[in-house]
Amino acid sequence: MKTIRRLKKLEVHSGLIDTLLIVGLICGAWLKLIYSQLSTKINPIPLMSQTNTQMYVTSLVTILLVMSVLYTIGMRRYMILLWIGSILMTVLFLADTLYGRYYFNPITLSIFSQLYMADDVSGSAFGLIKWKDLVFFMDYLVLLPFYIITKPMRRKMVKPISLWKHIVYGLVVFVGLTVVFSLRYQALNTVHYVYERKNIAKDLGLLYYHGYDIKDRIDSSLNKQKITEEDIEYIYAYDGDNSSESNAFSGIAKGRNLYIIQLEAIMGYLIDYDVDGQEVMPFLNNLKKRKCVSIKLLYSNSQWQHG
């Protein structure tokens, strides 16, 4: 109570309190991002490796870019937008953490869009939560009371800066951060992003990863092409002209019982894997136990095991 009374006696510019809140929201989002990437092992230890240091810097710049945009477009309601942005990033990084603990990858927009088709997964989600995940809410335990206490004080304080200065400040920060990010990005080897997309998050942070994912989804939606009747006729004509002919291997498997079961995008560790005593793939496990099938694991270009 003494601290509150002292705060109320202070005659300071409203910008000081806003600055403290903004710094708190930015630092909170940054720490949550780092925690998520380390917790899901997207970025392994040591903590201060070259890759991790790169990620710390670029992810902070990305968060600052997002916050500068919200600050600029929010005008005199910018604090509300910053709070909304902070909450949305918290939800996003928490979803990445829970999803990444099982699939070792950040969640994507495609997964989000398919959630309505899934059954109740609350049991699985709660099973992935750890007590350390309280870090996602620790900053709000400090910032929210501070915001509530200082809100009546801010109304009585000096008139805030003009809208023009507000916009100029936001744009200057945005342009400066964009230049910094571009310089950092040009120094990276982006070739390995093609082979495994989570490397984007590993180098540039989860927030940039999701921005790239949204852009990629939009580009795919805009560039969709429908097959025409002429295309169908061409395909039929091509198949007819290039049908397989008899050769030395024709009929070589006649009379033999050979079945090939090909599973696309299935990870090898799921063979003989169980959750709470229940097998994930009981049919294939049964065939394997009866020696009716030989499991051949192949490595894909994304370094996952596929069966």
N, C-alpha and C positions, 0 to 999 in steps of 0.2 A: 504494500500500500504506500510506503514511503517513496518507493521508486516511481509509482504512478503520480503522486503529488508533485514530485520534482519535475517529471516530464511536463506536467500541465503548467508549471511556472516558467518553462523555457520559452523564450521569444526567438524562434528560429524561422528561417525561410521554409516554406512548404516543400521546396525542392530538395532539402536535406533529408526529410523523412521519406519522400518518394524515392530518392536515390538509395537509401538504405534498404527499402523494400525491394526495389528492382535488383540490386546486387544480391539480396537474399534469394530471390526467385531464380535468378540466373545460376548462382552457385549451387542451389538445391537441385535444379535440373541437370547441371553438369555432373554432380556427384552421383546422381541416380543413373545417368547414362554409363558412367565409368563402372559403377557397381554391377549393372546389368551385363556389361561386356565381360567383366572379369568373372562374374558368377556363372555365366553360361560357357566360359572358356573360349569365347570368340577371340579374346586376347589373353593368351596364357602368361604366366609369370616367366621371368622376373618383371616386377611392376615398372621399372624404369628402363626397359629395353628400348631400342631405337624405334621399333614399331609402335609400342605402347606410348612412348613420348610423342610420336607423330600424331597418334590418335587423340591424346589429351588436348593437344593444341588445336587440331582441326575441328574436333567436336565442340570445343568451347567457342571457336569462331562461328561455327554453324548455329549454335544456340543464340549467340549474340546477334547474328543476322536475322533470325526469326523474330527475336524480341525487338530488334530495331524496326522491323516492318510493322509489328503490332503497335509499337510506340507511335510510329508515324501516322498510321491510318486511324488510330484510336482517338486522335485529337485530344480533347480534354477528358475523354473517357478512357484514356490509354491504360490506366491502372486496372480497370475491369478486364480489358483484353489481355493484359499481361498475366493476370490471375487465371483466366480461361486457358491461355496458352500453357501455363505451368501445369495446370491440372490435366490437360490433354496429353502433354508429354509424360507426365507421371503414369497415366493409364497405359500409354503406348509402351513405355520402358518396362512396366510391370508385365504386360502381355508378352513382350520379347523375352523376359526372364523366364516366365513359366513355360512358354513354347520352346525356348532354347534349351531348357534343362532336359527336355525329352528328345527333341529333334536336332539339337546342336546347330540351329540356324535361327536367325531372327524371323519373326512372323511377317507375312507379306499381305498385300492388299487382296490378293486372290483368296487367301485363307480367311480373311475377315469377311469377304463377300459370300463365302460358303458356310458360315457358321449357322445360318438359319436352317440348313439341311441336316445338321448334326443333332443327335439326341442329347439329353442332359449330360453335360461333362463336368458338372460341379464337383463330383467326387474326385475325378482325376485331377482337376485344377487345384483343389484344396490339398491333395496329396503331394503336390509339387511345391507348395508354399513352405518356406522356412522362416524361423523366427527372425533371422537377419533381414528379411524383407521389410521389416519395420522402417528401414532406412528410407523407403519411399514416402513416408509420412512424417518423418522426424522434423523436417524443415517447417511444416505447417503448424507444428506445436509451438513454434516460436513466432513465425511470421504472422499467423492469423490473429493471435492475441495482440501483437504489436500494431497490426493494421486497425483492429477494432478500437484500441485505446487511443491511437493518434488520429483517428478519423475526425472527431469533433474539433481537435486542435487545428487540423489542416484547413478547416472552413474559416477559422478566425485569423489565419495567417496572411502574409503578404500575397497580393494578387499574383497568380502564376504567370509564366512567360506567355507572350502573345502566340497566336496560332502559327503565324509565319515563322517565328523563331523555332517553334516546336517542330514544324515540318523540316526546316533547314537543318536543325540538329540531327533529326532522325535520318535524313538523306545523307548527310555528311558521314555519319557513323556507318550507314549501310554501304556506301561506296568504298570507304576505307577498308571495311572488313572484307568486302568482295575482292579487292586487290590483294589483301593478305592471303585469303583463301586460294585465289588463283595461283599465286606464287608457290604456295605449299603444294598445290595439286600438280603443278607442272614438274615438280621434283620427284614425283612418285612414278613407280613402274606399274602401269595400269593393265598390263597384258594379262596378269593372273586373275583379273576380274571376270574375264570371259569364261574361265574354267570353273570358278566357284564364286558365286555372287556375294557370299558372306565376307569375302576379302575386302569388299567395299566398306563394310562396317568395320572391319579390322583396322583399316588404314584411316578412314575418314569419320567413323562414328555412326551410331545407329540413326541419328536424326537425318544425316545426309543419305544414308541407305534407304530410308523410307521416302525421302524426297525423290530419289532416283527411281524407286519402285513405282511411285505414283506417276511420274513422268513416263516411264516405260509402259505402264498400263494404259495411259491416255493415248500414247503414240500407237499402241497396238489396236486400240478401239477405232482410232481415226483412219488407220491404214488398212482396215479390213476390206477385202475384195470378194465379191460374190462370183461364184462360178457361172459362166454363161452356157447357153446351148451349144455355141461353137466350141467351147472348151470341152464339153462332154463328148461331142462328136469326134474331136481330135484324139481324146483319150481312148475311145473305143477303136478308132482307126489305128492308133499306135499299138494297142494290145493285139489287134488282129494281125498286124504286120510283123510283130515281134514275139509271137507265141513260141513257147519252148518246143523244140524238136527232140525226137528220140536220139539218145547218144549212148555212150558206153556205160553210163550210170543209170539208165532208165530201168526201173523194176528191180534194182539191186537189193532192196529191202523187202521184196515180196516173200510172204510167209513168216516174217519175223515180227516179234512183238516189241516194238520200240516206240515209246511215247516221250515226247519232249515237252516239258512244261516250262514255259518262259514267263517270268514275272518281271514286269517293267517297274522300275523305280521302287524296288523293295530292298531294304537294307539287310545285309547278310546276318547281322546279329539277331534278327528276329527268329532265325531257325533255333529251335530249342529254347526260345525265350518265353518267360511267363510273367504275368502280373498278378500278384496276390494269389499265386498257386494256379492260375488259369492260363493255359497255353494260348499264345497269340496265333499260332499257325498249327493247330492240332492235326489237320489233314496231311500236310507235308511231313510233319514230325512222325506221324503214324507210318507213312510210306517209308520213311528213312529207317525207322526201327525194324520194319519187316524186311529191310534190305531190298525193297522194290524200286528204290530210286537212289541215284547217286547225285548228291548235291554239289554242283560246280559253282563256285563263287568267282565272279569276274569284277575287276575294278573299272569303274567308269572314270571319265575324265574329270569328274568332280571329287574324286578320291573317296567315294563311298563304295561299300561292298554291295554288289547286286547279285541276286541269285537267278 
